[in-house]
Amino acid sequence: MPPLPGSRNFTRTPTVRGVGSWERPVQRARAVVAGLTLEERVNLTTGTGWSLGHCVGNIGPIDRIGFPGLCLEDSPLGVRAADHVTAFPAGINAAATWDRGYLRTSFKHKCAEFRGKGVNIQLGPMMNMGRNAAGGRNWEGFGADPYLAGEAAYETVVGIQSQGVQACAKHYIGNEQEHNRTTSSSNIDDKTLHEVYLHPFLRAVAADIASIMCSYINGTWSCENLNSLSDILKGELGFQGFVMSDWGATHSTLDAEAGLDMTMPGDIVYVLRTYSYFGPNLTDYVNNGTISDIRLNDMATRILAAYYLTKQDDEFPATNFDAFLRNSSFNQHVVVTDSDHQQIAYDIAVASTILLKNVDNALPLKKPKTLAMIGSDCEPSPYGPNFYSDRGGDSGTLAMGWGSGTCDFPYLISPLEAIQGRGRKDLTSVSWFTDDWDLDSAGYAAAYNDVAIVFVNSDSGEGYIIVDGIEGDRNNLTAWNNGDALIQTVAGNNSNTVVVIHSVGPLILEPWIEHPNITAVVWAGLPGQESGSALRDILYGDANPSGRLPYTIAKNASDYSGGIITDSDPLSIKQVPYTERLLIDYRHFDTYGIKPRYEFGFGLSYTNFKYSNLIINRTTYGDEGYLEAAWVKGNVAKHSIGSSLDTWLHRPVWNVTFDVTNTGSMAGAEVSQLYLEFPRSAENPPSVLRGFERTFLRIGQTSKVTMMLSRYDLSVWNSVQQGWSRPPGSIGVHIGASSRDFRLSGAIA
């Protein structure tokens, strides 16, 4: 597909600066690159070709300097196409913990496994925004708010690179749907781009991320978009790593001049193993002066600098598996999972489980004499957990979505297995019925039990796999496999019905949520291999639910602002107008007074919490008066390399403190949330998330919670002056338990 008009007006992309933690790696890389031949430098930038290496992406070795090459491998959830690994909870579940420690720790453990398999670059985190509630790959990311996604991005990058593995943030930028993702244009205005879709990438750059993957989209193709790659990413954010293409997202050798540093997997049409836009073509373009030698040197320097930044030249394990030939003699079957990784997978599955409804303390369960489990989502798949390639099928309990963001399960504990074990301990008679379509029998199986637990799910994934007519993005927001009718039938036959939902994203619950016999609803998301164990301990009160929604659950699908754009014409560019601008998810609901079923940030507990004693204090840092005055008047950070990450802009200057007390009868964790209310002149939503903290409290315990605000947190993007500035007027500060449950309020004048 040819590029859109105007995409060839390139100027030179900024060269890597080598500042901060990048100083020594860049110096080393420059010294090495100075001694490389033209072909060797090009080699660093060009993938070896699809399936022509052991990993999904490969950079060939340069034996003369002892460079072994690079292995690039999915996924954000676990090591894809490898054995003896851990299937961790999905990214959306990690976000649902609202816990920075869990986010960092989970990716630290995960990437110890990548390192053990000899993977240089983990293709994650995925941190596109959940603009569309039905977006097929939303479950790989961190939800529908830029601040939450940004904090998750920062922590995961630190966790990944602490293991000496390079992180790769994706997909830059505006990759919010699967339909036509290779032929669509995400049309985003400048203010929205900066305040919503760029923010998670800004936080990833602040964490010194090694690489960023450009996607297929955004008017001028993302991987040749001079403005987004050079002006914003490498200029305004001062990104010092390298930009790689998504697989097949390179559209010209000239993409290098726009800021693309590495093409993956190397071929033009990679499934056909055709020649490369880089490789010999790039060599020719440098030789004839079309692409400058300076630009090529910078491409190679950035790639080697990331290698040195993560110390991969110091005894990094060689690749020991084959993603394409799983049973080849090359695969050494190295065991990288262990009990510690199993434990963190369990911990995150527990911490991400969200209690949505609990009438008269129906949960936790109290040793019921009889219990029925209804629905196929409670049971193991009859085909085993790894029967479908890249998990492209929905059979049995759902614990991850489908696509390249998956890995193999080493095991999958289903709810049926886990709850049977608990029933044996409690002398509970446990029965089950797993045919979702035989409603008469399901109702009969549910009747006359002390409690009936009905299980439903909803699946989605990457668009190269089609499941039950779903081409990546969901066609609707209803439960799969007759789920709504199944729930209604069970509730009609049992007065103590508990609903458990495994889902990639929001569902419309209205057909049954207010049924008087539905006493509790548990949202388990995509919990990974320890699914049943985590759910059992939540249901029985061995763990207190503390997960919070990373998106809004609406009453009607039409209540969401974003929508999937579909077009069957394979030759046309699909225009995706982001006319809702800043108003995605709860921001849209708040602006237009739409009542959701469950709001962003919502989640119940088995205990209660009280908030008190809000204090907002200003902290000053020396001689910054002239900067402060300029920031208040218009902007300070603009037009310079790294301007949007200026230390002055991001230094904490306001302390917000308050007390949280556990006033209930069970120990548990509260997720406190801070929202700012900007003045009308800012043209922002009624409130925006700017802080959160998960705090574990014993019965009766009070803890002082502190959240810090920077000038950046209180800024909006000035599209005219191209910088960050504070809008005039007082800014409200709200502390609470969700986006619609404020307990304390103050202001910053």
C-alpha positions in Angstrom: 0.0 0.0 0.0 1.6 3.3 -1.0 2.0 6.0 1.7 -0.4 8.9 2.1 0.4 12.2 0.4 2.9 14.3 2.3 4.8 11.5 4.0 8.0 12.1 2.1 8.8 15.6 3.5 11.5 14.3 5.8 14.2 16.2 7.6 16.9 14.7 9.7 15.9 12.9 12.9 17.7 13.9 16.1 20.8 11.9 16.9 21.0 10.1 20.3 22.4 12.4 23.0 23.9 10.0 25.4 22.7 11.6 28.7 21.8 10.2 32.1 22.0 6.5 32.3 22.6 6.4 28.5 25.9 8.3 28.7 28.3 5.4 28.9 26.3 3.0 26.7 26.1 5.6 23.9 29.8 6.3 24.2 30.6 2.6 23.9 28.2 2.2 21.0 29.6 5.1 19.1 33.1 3.8 19.5 32.1 0.4 18.1 30.0 1.8 15.3 32.9 3.9 14.2 34.8 0.7 13.4 32.0 -1.1 11.6 31.7 -1.5 7.8 28.6 -0.1 6.0 27.2 -3.6 5.7 27.7 -4.4 9.4 25.9 -1.2 10.4 23.0 -2.1 8.1 23.0 -5.6 9.5 22.2 -4.2 13.0 19.1 -2.5 11.6 17.7 -5.3 9.5 15.8 -8.4 10.7 17.0 -11.7 9.2 13.5 -12.5 7.9 10.4 -14.3 9.1 11.1 -17.8 10.5 14.8 -17.5 9.4 15.9 -17.4 13.0 14.9 -19.0 16.3 12.8 -16.1 17.6 9.9 -14.2 16.1 12.4 -11.4 15.3 16.1 -11.7 14.9 19.1 -9.5 14.2 22.1 -11.4 12.9 25.5 -11.6 14.6 28.6 -9.6 13.8 31.2 -12.2 14.7 34.1 -9.8 14.1 33.3 -7.8 17.1 31.8 -10.6 19.2 28.2 -9.3 18.8 25.9 -12.4 19.0 22.8 -10.9 17.5 19.5 -10.2 19.0 16.5 -12.4 19.8 13.1 -10.5 19.9 10.1 -12.4 21.3 6.5 -11.9 22.4 4.7 -11.6 24.7 3.8 -9.2 27.5 2.1 -12.1 29.3 4.9 -14.7 29.2 7.5 -16.2 26.8 5.5 -17.0 23.7 6.2 -20.3 21.8 8.4 -21.7 24.5 8.0 -24.5 27.0 8.5 -24.5 30.8 7.4 -20.9 31.3 4.8 -19.2 33.5 1.5 -18.0 32.2 1.1 -14.8 34.2 -2.2 -12.8 34.5 -2.8 -10.5 31.5 -1.7 -6.9 31.5 -5.3 -5.7 32.1 -5.3 -7.8 35.3 -2.0 -6.3 36.4 -3.5 -2.9 35.9 -6.6 -3.9 37.9 -4.4 -4.4 41.0 -3.7 -0.6 41.0 -0.4 -1.6 42.7 2.9 -0.3 41.5 4.8 -2.9 43.4 2.9 -5.8 41.8 3.3 -4.3 38.4 7.1 -4.0 38.8 7.5 -7.3 40.5 5.4 -9.3 38.0 7.4 -8.1 35.1 10.6 -8.6 36.9 9.7 -12.3 37.5 8.4 -12.6 33.9 11.5 -11.2 32.4 13.8 -13.4 34.4 12.2 -16.1 32.3 12.8 -14.2 29.1 16.5 -13.9 30.1 16.6 -17.6 30.9 15.4 -18.4 27.4 18.0 -16.1 25.9 15.5 -13.4 24.7 17.2 -10.0 24.3 14.1 -7.9 23.7 10.7 -8.6 25.2 8.0 -7.2 22.8 6.1 -5.4 25.6 4.6 -3.7 27.5 1.6 -3.1 25.3 0.1 0.2 26.5 -2.3 1.5 23.9 -5.4 3.1 25.5 -8.7 1.3 25.8 -10.4 3.9 23.6 -12.8 1.3 22.3 -14.5 -1.0 24.9 -14.6 -3.8 22.2 -10.9 -3.4 21.2 -9.5 -6.8 20.6 -6.1 -6.3 22.3 -7.2 -4.1 25.2 -6.6 -7.0 27.5 -2.8 -6.9 26.7 -2.6 -3.3 28.0 -3.4 -1.3 31.1 -6.9 0.1 30.7 -8.7 3.2 29.6 -6.9 6.0 31.5 -3.6 7.5 30.5 -2.3 8.1 34.0 -3.0 4.5 35.1 -1.5 3.2 31.9 1.5 5.5 32.3 2.3 4.4 35.8 1.9 0.8 34.8 4.2 1.4 31.8 6.9 3.0 34.0 6.8 0.1 36.5 6.8 -2.6 34.0 9.7 -1.2 32.0 11.8 -0.9 35.2 10.9 -4.5 36.1 11.7 -5.8 32.7 15.1 -4.1 32.3 16.1 -4.9 35.9 16.7 -8.4 34.5 18.9 -7.2 31.7 16.1 -7.7 29.1 15.3 -4.8 26.8 11.7 -3.7 27.0 9.8 -2.6 23.8 6.8 -0.3 24.3 4.0 -0.7 21.7 2.2 0.2 19.6 3.3 3.8 18.9 0.8 5.4 18.4 -3.1 5.4 18.2 -3.3 1.6 17.6 -6.7 1.2 19.2 -8.5 -1.4 17.1 -7.7 -4.6 15.2 -10.1 -4.1 12.3 -8.1 -2.7 9.3 -5.2 -1.9 11.6 -2.8 -2.1 8.7 -4.8 0.3 6.5 -6.3 2.8 8.9 -5.6 6.4 9.8 -6.0 7.4 13.5 -6.8 11.1 13.2 -5.9 12.6 16.6 -5.6 16.3 17.3 -2.5 17.6 19.0 -3.9 18.2 22.5 -5.5 14.8 22.6 -2.4 13.1 21.3 -0.3 14.6 24.1 -2.6 14.4 27.0 -4.0 10.9 26.3 -2.2 8.6 23.9 1.4 9.9 24.3 1.4 9.9 28.1 2.1 6.1 28.6 5.0 6.4 26.1 6.3 9.5 27.9 6.4 7.4 31.2 8.1 4.6 29.4 10.8 6.9 28.1 11.2 8.3 31.7 12.0 4.7 32.7 14.8 4.6 30.1 13.0 2.1 27.9 15.3 0.5 25.3 13.0 0.3 22.3 9.6 1.4 21.0 7.6 -0.3 18.3 5.9 1.8 15.7 2.6 0.5 14.4 0.9 0.4 11.0 -1.3 3.4 11.3 -1.9 7.1 11.7 -2.3 8.9 8.4 1.2 9.0 7.3 2.4 5.5 8.2 3.5 5.4 11.8 7.0 4.0 10.9 7.6 6.9 8.5 5.8 9.6 10.4 8.5 12.3 10.9 6.4 14.3 13.3 5.6 11.5 15.7 9.0 9.7 15.5 11.5 12.5 15.2 9.7 15.7 16.4 7.8 14.1 19.3 9.4 10.8 20.3 13.1 11.5 19.7 12.7 15.3 20.0 10.2 16.4 22.5 10.5 13.2 24.7 14.2 12.9 24.1 13.9 9.1 23.6 17.5 7.6 23.4 16.7 4.0 22.5 15.7 2.7 19.0 12.5 2.5 17.1 11.6 -0.8 15.5 8.7 -1.5 13.2 5.8 -3.7 13.9 6.0 -6.9 11.9 5.5 -5.7 8.3 4.9 -2.1 9.2 7.9 -0.7 7.2 6.7 0.8 4.0 9.9 2.3 2.4 13.7 2.4 2.8 13.1 6.1 3.4 11.4 5.3 6.7 14.9 5.4 8.1 15.0 9.2 7.4 11.8 9.7 9.4 13.2 8.0 12.5 12.8 4.2 12.0 15.9 2.4 13.3 15.1 -1.3 12.8 12.8 -3.1 10.5 11.1 -6.3 11.6 11.1 -9.1 10.8 13.1 -7.9 7.9 11.1 -9.0 4.8 8.8 -6.7 3.0 6.0 -9.2 2.9 7.3 -11.3 5.7 5.1 -14.4 5.3 6.4 -14.6 1.7 10.1 -14.0 2.6 10.5 -11.2 0.1 13.5 -8.9 0.0 13.9 -6.1 2.6 13.3 -2.3 2.5 16.5 -2.2 4.6 19.4 -4.6 4.0 20.9 -4.1 0.5 18.4 -1.4 -0.3 19.5 0.7 2.7 23.1 0.1 1.7 22.4 1.4 -1.7 20.5 4.5 -0.4 23.5 5.4 1.9 26.0 4.8 -0.9 24.1 7.1 -3.3 23.5 9.8 -0.6 19.7 9.4 -0.4 20.1 8.5 3.3 22.9 10.1 5.2 25.7 8.2 6.8 25.0 10.2 9.9 21.5 8.8 10.0 22.7 5.2 9.6 25.3 5.7 12.3 22.7 6.9 14.7 20.4 3.9 13.9 23.2 1.5 14.7 24.4 3.5 17.7 20.9 3.5 19.2 20.6 -0.3 18.8 24.0 -1.1 20.3 23.5 1.5 23.1 20.3 -0.3 24.2 22.3 -3.6 24.2 25.0 -2.0 26.4 22.4 -0.2 28.6 21.0 -3.6 29.7 24.5 -5.1 30.0 23.7 -7.8 27.5 27.4 -8.0 26.6 28.1 -9.5 30.0 27.3 -13.2 30.1 23.8 -12.9 28.6 22.4 -16.4 28.0 22.3 -17.6 24.4 18.9 -18.3 22.9 18.0 -21.9 23.7 14.5 -22.4 22.2 13.0 -22.2 18.7 9.7 -20.4 18.3 9.0 -22.0 14.9 10.3 -25.6 15.4 9.2 -26.4 18.9 10.5 -30.0 18.8 13.8 -29.2 17.1 17.1 -30.4 18.5 17.9 -26.7 19.1 15.3 -26.4 21.8 17.1 -27.2 25.1 13.8 -27.2 27.1 15.3 -25.0 29.7 13.0 -24.7 32.7 12.6 -21.0 33.6 9.5 -21.2 35.8 9.7 -21.9 39.5 7.6 -21.7 42.7 8.4 -18.0 43.1 7.0 -17.2 39.7 3.9 -19.4 40.4 3.4 -17.5 43.6 3.6 -14.0 42.0 1.2 -15.2 39.3 -1.2 -16.3 42.1 -0.7 -13.1 44.0 -1.6 -10.9 41.0 -4.6 -13.0 40.1 -5.9 -12.5 43.6 -5.1 -8.8 43.8 -6.7 -8.2 40.4 -10.0 -9.9 41.2 -12.8 -7.3 41.5 -15.9 -7.7 43.6 -18.7 -5.8 41.9 -21.8 -6.8 43.9 -22.2 -8.4 47.3 -25.7 -8.3 48.8 -26.1 -8.9 52.5 -22.5 -10.4 52.7 -23.3 -13.3 50.4 -19.5 -13.6 50.0 -17.3 -14.9 51.4 -18.9 -18.3 51.4 -19.4 -19.9 54.8 -19.0 -23.7 54.3 -22.3 -24.2 52.3 -23.6 -27.7 52.6 -24.3 -27.9 48.8 -22.8 -25.9 46.0 -23.5 -26.1 42.2 -21.1 -24.8 39.5 -22.8 -24.0 36.2 -21.3 -23.1 32.9 -18.4 -24.3 30.7 -16.2 -21.4 31.9 -15.8 -23.2 35.2 -14.2 -26.4 33.8 -10.9 -27.4 32.1 -11.1 -27.4 28.3 -11.6 -31.0 27.1 -8.8 -30.3 24.6 -6.3 -29.0 27.2 -5.2 -25.4 27.8 -2.9 -25.2 24.8 -4.9 -26.9 22.1 -5.6 -23.7 20.1 -2.6 -22.0 18.4 -1.9 -18.7 20.2 -5.0 -19.5 22.3 -7.3 -18.8 19.3 -10.4 -20.6 20.7 -12.8 -20.4 23.6 -13.2 -23.8 25.3 -13.4 -24.3 29.1 -12.4 -21.6 31.5 -10.9 -18.4 30.0 -7.6 -17.2 31.4 -6.0 -15.3 28.6 -7.1 -13.8 25.2 -5.7 -14.8 21.9 -2.9 -13.6 19.5 0.8 -12.8 19.7 0.3 -11.6 23.3 -0.1 -15.1 24.7 2.1 -18.0 25.9 1.6 -21.6 26.6 0.2 -22.7 29.9 2.4 -25.0 31.9 -0.8 -25.9 33.7 -4.2 -24.2 34.2 -6.1 -24.6 37.5 -9.8 -24.3 36.7 -12.4 -23.1 39.1 -14.0 -26.5 39.1 -10.8 -28.2 40.3 -10.0 -25.6 42.9 -13.5 -25.3 44.4 -13.9 -29.1 44.5 -10.8 -29.2 46.6 -12.2 -26.6 49.0 -15.5 -28.5 49.1 -13.7 -31.6 50.2 -12.2 -29.7 53.1 -15.5 -28.1 54.1 -17.5 -31.3 53.6 -19.6 -29.4 51.0 -21.4 -31.4 48.3 -20.1 -30.0 45.0 -22.0 -30.6 41.8 -21.7 -29.1 38.3 -23.2 -28.7 34.9 -21.2 -27.3 32.0 -23.5 -27.3 29.0 -24.2 -23.6 28.4 -27.1 -24.2 26.0 -29.2 -26.8 27.8 -31.0 -24.3 30.0 -33.6 -26.6 31.4 -30.9 -28.9 32.7 -28.8 -26.0 33.9 -31.8 -24.7 35.9 -32.4 -28.1 37.4 -28.7 -28.5 38.4 -28.7 -25.1 40.1 -31.9 -25.7 42.1 -32.0 -26.8 45.7 -28.4 -25.9 46.4 -27.2 -23.5 49.1 -25.4 -21.5 46.5 -25.1 -21.7 42.7 -22.1 -20.2 41.0 -22.6 -19.5 37.3 -19.5 -18.8 35.1 -19.5 -16.8 31.8 -16.8 -15.3 29.7 -16.0 -13.0 26.7 -12.9 -13.4 24.5 -11.0 -11.3 21.9 -7.5 -11.0 20.5 -5.3 -10.1 17.6 -7.0 -9.8 14.2 -4.9 -12.5 12.4 -7.1 -15.1 14.2 -10.8 -15.3 13.8 -12.8 -17.0 16.6 -16.5 -17.6 16.2 -16.8 -14.7 13.7 -14.8 -12.3 15.9 -12.0 -10.7 13.9 -9.9 -9.6 16.8 -12.3 -6.8 18.0 -15.5 -8.0 19.7 -18.7 -7.6 17.7 -20.6 -6.7 20.8 -20.3 -6.5 24.6 -22.4 -9.5 25.6 -21.2 -12.7 27.2 -20.2 -15.5 25.0 -21.8 -19.0 24.8 -25.3 -18.0 25.8 -24.0 -16.4 28.9 -26.8 -14.0 29.7 -29.6 -16.6 29.3 -27.6 -19.0 31.4 -27.2 -16.5 34.2 -30.9 -15.7 34.1 -31.9 -19.3 34.2 -29.6 -20.1 37.1 -30.9 -17.1 39.0 -34.4 -18.1 38.3 -33.8 -21.4 40.0 -31.5 -20.5 42.9 -32.0 -17.6 45.4 -28.3 -17.4 46.2 -26.7 -17.0 42.7 -23.1 -15.8 42.4 -21.9 -14.8 39.0 -18.2 -15.1 38.0 -17.0 -13.4 34.9 -13.8 -14.0 32.9 -13.5 -11.3 30.3 -11.1 -9.4 28.1 -13.0 -6.2 28.8 -16.4 -4.6 29.7 -19.6 -6.5 29.3 -23.2 -5.2 29.4 -24.7 -6.7 32.6 -28.1 -5.1 32.4 -30.1 -8.2 31.4 -29.6 -9.7 34.8 -27.6 -7.5 37.2 -30.6 -6.4 39.2 -32.1 -9.9 39.5 -33.1 -10.3 43.2 -31.5 -13.7 43.3 -28.1 -12.6 42.1 -26.4 -11.9 45.4 -22.8 -11.4 44.2 -20.8 -10.7 41.1 -17.0 -11.4 40.9 -15.0 -10.0 38.0 -11.9 -12.2 37.5 -10.7 -10.9 34.1 -7.9 -13.0 32.6 -6.1 -14.4 35.6 -3.5 -16.8 34.0 -2.5 -20.2 35.2 -3.5 -19.8 38.9 -7.1 -18.8 37.9 -9.0 -21.3 40.0 -6.8 -21.0 43.0 -7.1 -17.3 43.2 -10.9 -17.3 42.6 -11.4 -20.0 45.3 -9.5 -17.9 47.9 -11.5 -14.8 47.1 -14.9 -16.6 47.2 -14.1 -18.2 50.6 -12.5 -15.1 52.2 -9.0 -16.5 52.5 -8.2 -13.3 50.5 -10.0 -10.0 50.6 -10.8 -8.6 47.1 -9.0 -5.4 46.4 -9.0 -5.2 42.6 -10.5 -2.0 41.0 -11.9 -1.5 37.5 -9.4 -0.1 35.0 -12.3 0.8 32.7 -16.0 1.7 33.0 -18.7 -0.9 32.8 -21.6 0.9 31.0 -25.3 0.2 31.0 -25.5 0.3 27.3 -22.8 -0.2 24.6 -23.9 3.0 23.0 -22.9 4.9 26.2 -19.2 4.6 25.3 -17.6 7.4 23.2 -15.3 5.3 21.0 -16.4 2.7 18.4 -14.8 0.2 16.1 -14.6 1.5 12.5 -15.1 -1.3 10.0 -14.6 -1.3 6.2 -14.5 -4.3 3.9 -12.6 -2.5 1.1 -9.0 -3.8 1.4 -7.6 -1.0 -0.8 -8.9 2.0 1.0 -7.5 3.9 4.0 -9.9 3.7 6.8 -10.4 7.0 8.5 -10.7 6.7 12.2 -11.7 10.2 13.6 -11.0 10.6 17.3 -13.8 13.2 17.6 -14.3 12.4 21.2 -10.9 14.0 21.8 -10.0 13.7 25.6 -13.3 12.1 26.4 -12.7 8.4 26.6 -14.2 6.1 29.1 -15.1 7.7 32.5 -14.2 11.2 31.1 -17.0 10.9 28.6 -19.5 9.5 31.1 -18.7 12.4 33.6 -18.9 15.1 30.9 -22.3 14.1 29.6 -23.8 12.9 32.9 -24.2 9.3 31.8 -24.7 6.9 34.7 -22.6 3.8 34.4 -23.3 0.5 35.9 -19.9 0.4 37.5 -17.6 3.3 37.2 -13.8 3.5 36.6 -11.9 2.6 39.7 -14.8 0.8 41.4 -14.4 -2.3 43.5 -15.9 -3.6 46.7 -14.2 -5.2 49.7 -15.2 -7.5 52.5 -14.3 -4.6 54.9 -14.9 -0.9 55.0 -12.6 2.1 54.9 -12.9 5.7 56.1 -11.0 8.7 54.7 -10.0 11.8 56.8 -7.5 14.6 57.4 -6.7 15.9 53.9 -3.7 18.2 53.8 -2.2 19.8 50.7 1.2 21.4 51.1 3.5 23.1 48.6 7.1 22.1 48.5 9.6 24.5 47.0 12.9 23.7 45.4 15.3 26.7 45.4 15.6 29.3 42.6 12.8 28.4 40.3 10.7 31.6 40.5 11.3 32.6 36.9 10.4 29.2 35.7 7.3 29.1 37.8 6.2 32.5 36.5 6.7 31.5 32.9 4.9 28.2 33.4 1.8 29.9 34.9 1.7 32.4 32.0 2.1 30.0 29.2 4.7 27.3 29.1 8.3 26.5 29.9 9.1 23.2 28.3 9.0 23.5 24.5 11.1 23.3 21.4 14.1 21.5 22.9 15.2 17.9 23.0 13.6 16.2 25.9 11.5 19.2 26.8 8.4 17.3 27.9 10.6 15.3 30.3 12.4 18.3 31.8 13.2 17.6 35.5 11.8 20.9 36.5 8.4 20.0 35.0 8.2 16.6 36.7 9.7 17.3 40.1 7.1 16.8 42.8 6.1 20.2 44.2 2.8 19.4 46.0 2.3 16.9 48.8 -1.2 15.6 49.3 -1.7 13.6 52.5 -4.7 12.0 54.1 -5.6 9.1 56.5 -7.3 5.9 55.6 -8.8 3.7 58.3 -10.0 0.1 58.1 -13.3 0.4 60.0 -14.6 -3.1 59.2 -14.1 -6.6 60.5 -11.5 -8.0 58.1 -8.0 -7.0 57.1 -7.8 -5.8 53.5 -6.3 -3.3 51.0 -7.9 -0.1 49.9 -7.0 1.6 46.6 -7.1 5.4 47.2 -7.4 7.5 44.1 -6.7 11.2 43.5 -8.5 13.1 40.8 -7.9 16.7 39.6 -10.7 19.1 38.6 -9.2 21.6 36.1 -10.8 25.0 35.5 -13.1 25.4 32.5 -10.4 27.2 30.6 -8.4 24.0 30.3 -11.1 22.4 28.2 -10.6 19.2 30.1 -13.0 16.6 31.5 -14.7 17.2 34.8 -12.0 15.1 36.6 -8.9 13.2 35.6 -6.9 10.6 37.6 -3.5 11.9 38.8 -2.7 9.6 41.7 -3.4 6.2 43.4 -2.1 4.1 46.2 -3.0 0.6 47.3 -2.7 0.3 51.1 -3.1 -2.9 53.2 -4.7 -2.3 56.6 -5.4 -4.5 59.5 -8.7 -4.3 61.4 -8.9 -0.8 63.0 -5.6 0.3 61.5 -5.1 3.9 60.2 -2.4 4.7 57.6 -1.3 8.1 56.3 -1.2 8.0 52.5 0.9 10.5 50.6 0.6 11.3 46.9 2.9 13.8 45.1 1.9 16.1 42.3 4.3 17.7 39.8 3.8 20.7 37.6 3.3 18.3 34.7 0.4 16.7 36.7 -1.2 20.1 36.9 -0.5 21.0 33.2 -2.4 20.9 30.0 -0.9 20.9 26.5 -0.8 24.2 24.7 -1.1 23.4 21.0 -0.4 27.0 20.0 2.9 27.4 21.9 3.7 23.7 21.8 4.4 23.2 25.5 3.0 22.4 28.9 1.3 25.1 30.9 -0.9 25.5 34.0 -4.4 26.7 33.2 -5.4 29.8 35.1 -7.6 29.4 38.1 -8.0 27.0 41.1 -7.5 23.3 40.5 -9.7 21.0 42.6 -8.2 18.0 44.3 -10.5 15.0 45.1 -9.6 11.9 47.0 -11.8 8.8 46.9 -12.5 5.2 46.2 -13.4 5.5 42.5 -14.0 8.2 39.8 -17.5 8.8 41.3 -16.9 8.2 45.0 -15.0 11.2 46.3 -14.5 11.2 50.1 -12.3 14.3 50.6 -11.9 17.5 48.5 -9.5 20.4 48.5 -7.9 22.8 46.0 -4.6 24.1 44.7 -4.9 27.8 44.2 
